[in-house]
Amino acid sequence: MSAAKTYRGLTLEQLTSKSIDEVIELLPSRAKRSMRRGLHPETRKLLAKVREARAAVEAGKEQPVIKTHRRDMPVLPEMVGLKILVHTGGKEYAAVDVTMEMIGHFLGEFAITNKKVVHGKPGVGASRSSMYVPLR
């Protein structure tokens, strides 16, 4: 039997029933400061998309795709359970399934911006000097 997950002693139902101002007071200091300073218009759009997606999921429909470039948006309790595609900085989006443990962190922390570097290698039996010849 697993215990219910909590954030600062509150369950997800308790967190979602609180106003946004009350939730901001529970966030870590960096996220609290960024939320208190006001939301960028693009961040407001993301929040509106999240609320629309939450309403669709609760109505039993499939969750609409949420794509965003706002990596600096703190994860809020109303985002838990949704799938958000966060831009990785290049030309790709990373799928982020938001869980209870992510509350208070920023979306960008879960979308890695760099990839493993895979260098070209010369074929089997190549000499040591041909290692540095550029491939055509």
PASEBA-1860 file (N, C-alpha, C; in nm, 3 decimals):
! residues 136
1> MSAAKTYR> 0.085/-0.117/0.000/0.000/0.000/0.000/0.090/0.124/0.000 ~ 0.081/0.206/-0.103/0.167/0.323/-0.112/0.098/0.446/-0.053 ~ 0.178/0.532/0.003/0.124/0.654/0.062/0.093/0.754/-0.048 ~ -0.004/0.841/-0.024/-0.040/0.944/-0.121/0.076/1.042/-0.133 ~ 0.105/1.083/-0.256/0.215/1.176/-0.277/0.171/1.316/-0.234 ~ 0.265/1.387/-0.172/0.234/1.521/-0.124/0.343/1.617/-0.166 ~ 0.308/1.746/-0.164/0.405/1.853/-0.187/0.391/1.947/-0.069 ~ 0.497/1.955/0.011/0.497/2.038/0.132/0.380/2.003/0.224
9> GLTLEQLT> 0.349/1.873/0.231/0.245/1.826/0.322/0.104/1.834/0.267 ~ 0.087/1.876/0.143/-0.046/1.890/0.083/-0.061/1.793/-0.033 ~ -0.178/1.730/-0.045/-0.204/1.640/-0.157/-0.235/1.722/-0.281 ~ -0.242/1.654/-0.394/-0.269/1.722/-0.520/-0.408/1.788/-0.518 ~ -0.506/1.722/-0.459/-0.641/1.780/-0.452/-0.641/1.908/-0.369 ~ -0.568/1.907/-0.258/-0.560/2.027/-0.174/-0.488/2.141/-0.248 ~ -0.383/2.106/-0.323/-0.308/2.209/-0.397/-0.393/2.270/-0.509 ~ -0.467/2.186/-0.581/-0.546/2.238/-0.692/-0.665/2.320/-0.643
17> SKSIDEVI> -0.708/2.298/-0.521/-0.821/2.376/-0.468/-0.776/2.514/-0.419 ~ -0.645/2.534/-0.401/-0.593/2.664/-0.356/-0.587/2.762/-0.472 ~ -0.588/2.892/-0.439/-0.572/2.995/-0.541/-0.426/2.997/-0.586 ~ -0.403/3.060/-0.700/-0.267/3.067/-0.754/-0.173/3.141/-0.659 ~ -0.223/3.242/-0.589/-0.140/3.316/-0.494/-0.098/3.230/-0.375 ~ -0.187/3.143/-0.331/-0.154/3.053/-0.220/-0.053/2.948/-0.264 ~ -0.064/2.903/-0.388/0.031/2.804/-0.440/0.169/2.867/-0.457 ~ 0.173/2.992/-0.502/0.301/3.062/-0.521/0.378/3.069/-0.390
25> ELLPSRAK> 0.309/3.087/-0.279/0.375/3.095/-0.148/0.442/2.963/-0.110 ~ 0.400/2.852/-0.168/0.458/2.721/-0.136/0.579/2.687/-0.223 ~ 0.598/2.761/-0.333/0.707/2.731/-0.426/0.843/2.767/-0.367 ~ 0.951/2.711/-0.421/1.086/2.752/-0.379/1.110/2.898/-0.416 ~ 1.210/2.959/-0.356/1.229/3.103/-0.368/1.249/3.152/-0.511 ~ 1.325/3.081/-0.595/1.349/3.126/-0.731/1.218/3.126/-0.813 ~ 1.142/3.018/-0.801/1.014/3.010/-0.874/0.914/3.110/-0.817 ~ 0.916/3.127/-0.686/0.825/3.223/-0.621/0.854/3.364/-0.671
33> RSMRRGLH> 0.981/3.399/-0.682/1.020/3.533/-0.728/0.977/3.555/-0.872 ~ 0.999/3.457/-0.958/0.963/3.475/-1.098/0.811/3.485/-1.115 ~ 0.735/3.414/-1.035/0.589/3.422/-1.044/0.537/3.554/-0.986 ~ 0.599/3.602/-0.881/0.556/3.728/-0.819/0.583/3.848/-0.910 ~ 0.688/3.839/-0.992/0.724/3.951/-1.079/0.628/3.964/-1.197 ~ 0.538/3.872/-1.211/0.439/3.880/-1.318/0.469/3.780/-1.428 ~ 0.366/3.748/-1.502/0.380/3.650/-1.609/0.394/3.719/-1.744 ~ 0.485/3.670/-1.823/0.505/3.715/-1.960/0.380/3.677/-2.040
41> PETRKLLA> 0.343/3.752/-2.142/0.224/3.717/-2.221/0.229/3.575/-2.278 ~ 0.347/3.529/-2.318/0.360/3.392/-2.369/0.335/3.289/-2.259 ~ 0.374/3.323/-2.138/0.350/3.233/-2.025/0.202/3.227/-1.993 ~ 0.133/3.338/-2.007/-0.012/3.340/-1.987/-0.081/3.251/-2.090 ~ -0.032/3.252/-2.216/-0.088/3.165/-2.320/-0.070/3.018/-2.282 ~ 0.050/2.985/-2.231/0.077/2.848/-2.190/-0.018/2.807/-2.078 ~ -0.038/2.894/-1.981/-0.128/2.864/-1.870/-0.271/2.844/-1.920 ~ -0.312/2.923/-2.018/-0.447/2.907/-2.075/-0.458/2.773/-2.147
49> KVREARAA> -0.353/2.733/-2.220/-0.353/2.603/-2.289/-0.360/2.488/-2.189 ~ -0.286/2.504/-2.077/-0.286/2.401/-1.973/-0.427/2.387/-1.914 ~ -0.492/2.499/-1.889/-0.627/2.494/-1.832/-0.728/2.434/-1.930 ~ -0.713/2.465/-2.060/-0.800/2.404/-2.161/-0.778/2.253/-2.168 ~ -0.651/2.212/-2.164/-0.618/2.070/-2.170/-0.670/1.998/-2.047 ~ -0.658/2.060/-1.931/-0.708/2.000/-1.807/-0.860/1.982/-1.816 ~ -0.932/2.081/-1.870/-1.077/2.071/-1.885/-1.114/1.959/-1.983 ~ -1.036/1.945/-2.091/-1.063/1.839/-2.188/-1.041/1.701/-2.127
57> VEAGKEQP> -0.935/1.686/-2.050/-0.905/1.557/-1.986/-1.014/1.522/-1.885 ~ -1.058/1.620/-1.808/-1.163/1.594/-1.709/-1.296/1.564/-1.774 ~ -1.318/1.615/-1.897/-1.442/1.586/-1.970/-1.435/1.450/-2.040 ~ -1.321/1.382/-2.030/-1.307/1.249/-2.088/-1.253/1.250/-2.229 ~ -1.216/1.365/-2.281/-1.160/1.373/-2.416/-1.009/1.349/-2.410 ~ -0.952/1.334/-2.530/-0.806/1.317/-2.538/-0.739/1.452/-2.514 ~ -0.624/1.448/-2.448/-0.553/1.573/-2.419/-0.498/1.635/-2.547 ~ -0.527/1.765/-2.569/-0.468/1.831/-2.685/-0.317/1.849/-2.666
65> VIKTHRRD> -0.246/1.862/-2.777/-0.101/1.880/-2.771/-0.070/2.020/-2.719 ~ 0.020/2.027/-2.621/0.064/2.155/-2.566/0.212/2.169/-2.600 ~ 0.243/2.261/-2.691/0.382/2.289/-2.727/0.419/2.425/-2.672 ~ 0.542/2.436/-2.620/0.584/2.564/-2.565/0.734/2.585/-2.579 ~ 0.772/2.712/-2.587/0.912/2.752/-2.582/0.946/2.806/-2.443 ~ 0.849/2.816/-2.356/0.868/2.877/-2.223/0.932/2.776/-2.128 ~ 1.064/2.767/-2.134/1.139/2.677/-2.047/1.148/2.730/-1.905 ~ 1.120/2.862/-1.887/1.133/2.924/-1.756/1.003/2.924/-1.677
73> MPVLPEMV> 0.905/2.847/-1.720/0.777/2.840/-1.649/0.787/2.738/-1.537 ~ 0.759/2.778/-1.411/0.758/2.680/-1.302/0.643/2.582/-1.319 ~ 0.665/2.458/-1.279/0.560/2.357/-1.284/0.463/2.385/-1.170 ~ 0.336/2.399/-1.203/0.231/2.428/-1.106/0.144/2.304/-1.088 ~ 0.070/2.295/-0.977/-0.012/2.177/-0.952/-0.115/2.148/-1.061 ~ -0.164/2.251/-1.130/-0.264/2.227/-1.234/-0.205/2.160/-1.358 ~ -0.072/2.152/-1.368/-0.006/2.087/-1.481/0.015/1.938/-1.459 ~ 0.001/1.891/-1.336/0.030/1.752/-1.303/-0.064/1.659/-1.380
81> GLKILVHT> -0.005/1.559/-1.443/-0.081/1.462/-1.519/-0.089/1.493/-1.667 ~ -0.044/1.610/-1.709/-0.048/1.647/-1.849/0.086/1.618/-1.917 ~ 0.083/1.612/-2.049/0.204/1.593/-2.128/0.230/1.725/-2.202 ~ 0.346/1.786/-2.177/0.381/1.914/-2.238/0.506/1.895/-2.322 ~ 0.502/1.945/-2.445/0.618/1.938/-2.533/0.697/2.067/-2.516 ~ 0.819/2.056/-2.460/0.903/2.172/-2.430/1.013/2.180/-2.534 ~ 1.034/2.299/-2.588/1.136/2.320/-2.692/1.274/2.299/-2.633 ~ 1.359/2.230/-2.710/1.493/2.199/-2.659/1.598/2.301/-2.700
89> GGKEYAAV> 1.560/2.404/-2.771/1.656/2.506/-2.810/1.700/2.494/-2.954 ~ 1.692/2.376/-3.012/1.729/2.356/-3.151/1.605/2.363/-3.237 ~ 1.565/2.247/-3.290/1.442/2.244/-3.369/1.352/2.130/-3.323 ~ 1.374/2.082/-3.202/1.297/1.969/-3.151/1.223/2.006/-3.023 ~ 1.125/1.924/-2.991/1.052/1.937/-2.866/1.070/1.808/-2.787 ~ 1.088/1.820/-2.657/1.100/1.704/-2.570/0.968/1.687/-2.496 ~ 0.915/1.566/-2.496/0.790/1.538/-2.426/0.817/1.528/-2.276 ~ 0.743/1.605/-2.197/0.758/1.605/-2.052/0.625/1.563/-1.991
97> DVTMEMIG> 0.623/1.447/-1.926/0.505/1.402/-1.853/0.517/1.460/-1.712 ~ 0.431/1.553/-1.677/0.443/1.625/-1.551/0.390/1.537/-1.437 ~ 0.473/1.521/-1.333/0.435/1.444/-1.215/0.438/1.533/-1.091 ~ 0.393/1.479/-0.982/0.384/1.553/-0.856/0.522/1.601/-0.808 ~ 0.626/1.522/-0.833/0.760/1.556/-0.786/0.820/1.676/-0.859 ~ 0.763/1.714/-0.973/0.816/1.823/-1.054/0.767/1.961/-1.009 ~ 0.670/1.967/-0.921/0.614/2.095/-0.879/0.725/2.181/-0.819 ~ 0.732/2.307/-0.862/0.833/2.399/-0.812/0.957/2.407/-0.898
105> HFLGEFAI> 0.980/2.306/-0.984/1.093/2.309/-1.076/1.049/2.380/-1.203 ~ 1.144/2.411/-1.291/1.112/2.477/-1.416/1.098/2.372/-1.527 ~ 1.014/2.400/-1.626/0.993/2.305/-1.736/1.122/2.274/-1.810 ~ 1.209/2.372/-1.825/1.334/2.353/-1.898/1.427/2.252/-1.833 ~ 1.410/2.226/-1.705/1.496/2.129/-1.637/1.471/1.987/-1.686 ~ 1.356/1.963/-1.748/1.318/1.829/-1.790/1.329/1.809/-1.940 ~ 1.375/1.910/-2.013/1.395/1.901/-2.157/1.542/1.933/-2.185 ~ 1.623/1.829/-2.201/1.767/1.844/-2.219/1.795/1.914/-2.352
113> TNKKVVHG> 1.888/2.009/-2.351/1.915/2.090/-2.470/2.030/2.038/-2.554 ~ 2.108/1.945/-2.504/2.220/1.895/-2.585/2.205/1.746/-2.609 ~ 2.272/1.699/-2.713/2.266/1.558/-2.749/2.405/1.498/-2.738 ~ 2.412/1.366/-2.733/2.540/1.298/-2.731/2.609/1.320/-2.865 ~ 2.737/1.354/-2.860/2.812/1.379/-2.982/2.858/1.246/-3.039 ~ 2.821/1.222/-3.165/2.863/1.100/-3.233/2.952/1.142/-3.349 ~ 3.083/1.121/-3.332/3.179/1.160/-3.435/3.188/1.049/-3.539 ~ 3.224/1.090/-3.663/3.246/0.991/-3.768/3.372/0.913/-3.741
121> KPGVGASR> 3.373/0.785/-3.782/3.491/0.701/-3.759/3.535/0.643/-3.892 ~ 3.668/0.624/-3.911/3.713/0.558/-4.033/3.675/0.410/-4.030 ~ 3.671/0.348/-4.148/3.631/0.208/-4.156/3.731/0.114/-4.092 ~ 3.694/-0.013/-4.084/3.780/-0.115/-4.026/3.904/-0.133/-4.113 ~ 4.021/-0.142/-4.054/4.145/-0.163/-4.127/4.206/-0.036/-4.182 ~ 4.152/0.079/-4.149/4.207/0.205/-4.199/4.337/0.235/-4.125 ~ 4.427/0.303/-4.193/4.553/0.338/-4.129/4.532/0.452/-4.029 ~ 4.631/0.474/-3.944/4.621/0.579/-3.843/4.615/0.717/-3.909
129> SSMYVPLR> 4.683/0.734/-4.022/4.685/0.866/-4.084/4.552/0.900/-4.149 ~ 4.477/0.799/-4.193/4.350/0.827/-4.259/4.241/0.864/-4.158 ~ 4.274/0.855/-4.031/4.178/0.888/-3.926/4.140/1.037/-3.932 ~ 4.235/1.119/-3.978/4.214/1.263/-3.977/4.174/1.319/-4.113 ~ 4.150/1.235/-4.209/4.107/1.279/-4.341/3.956/1.299/-4.335 ~ 3.907/1.418/-4.377/3.762/1.441/-4.372/3.689/1.349/-4.470 ~ 3.574/1.302/-4.432/3.492/1.216/-4.519/3.426/1.302/-4.623 ~ 3.417/1.250/-4.746/3.355/1.329/-4.853/3.210/1.306/-4.861
END
